[in-house]
């Protein structure tokens, strides 16, 4: 069990690190504390921190931000070109070009923030959001309200924070083979294995507990079927 834990948590998964940074309550400082705590759990209280893990997460964050920024600018550029091509009159073309110029100017101003820093740098330099002591902070609602200030980061946050990430391999998550054929029951006939899997599913469907019953609660109910072989 310890080896399994180390496999998944000796280094913070990149997706978890990115999600931590995109939470305005934690950002880089929260990630550093988390990485240091886990690193010292494995290597001792005076072992410092895993700078390589932090640097790797930061590198991916920068690359991801640049990719989202490029996609946003490309979308705006294509939108401006579509407006220009759809215009038939010279006056309308001039207006469309002026609108395109204003869109690009507005995007550039938001990116620079008037201080020579990027949108990502401004976000990281701002103080962390303080909570009122209750776990009621809605991080997605916060980013929704920051779309005008951080248009690129808000899109990143929407993608990083909405889907729960899992470190469990897909085969382990959806396969029931190991739950029927374990180290002590490894010579079952294929027909019996199929019966066990079907009976398990049918029973859970009958009880309407397919997603809430623990697998241990069903194990004993199939021992008689297995022993028939």
Secondary structure as GFF3:
##gff-version 3
##sequence-region A 1 229
A	DSSP	alpha_helix	2	9	.	.	.	ID=ss1
A	DSSP	alpha_helix	14	21	.	.	.	ID=ss2
A	DSSP	alpha_helix	27	43	.	.	.	ID=ss3
A	DSSP	alpha_helix	51	86	.	.	.	ID=ss4
A	DSSP	alpha_helix	90	112	.	.	.	ID=ss5
A	DSSP	alpha_helix	119	125	.	.	.	ID=ss6
A	DSSP	alpha_helix	139	145	.	.	.	ID=ss7
A	DSSP	alpha_helix	151	162	.	.	.	ID=ss8
A	DSSP	alpha_helix	170	174	.	.	.	ID=ss9
A	DSSP	alpha_helix	177	180	.	.	.	ID=ss10
A	DSSP	alpha_helix	190	207	.	.	.	ID=ss11
A	DSSP	alpha_helix	216	219	.	.	.	ID=ss12
A	DSSP	three_ten_helix	220	222	.	.	.	ID=ss13
A	DSSP	alpha_helix	223	227	.	.	.	ID=ss14
###
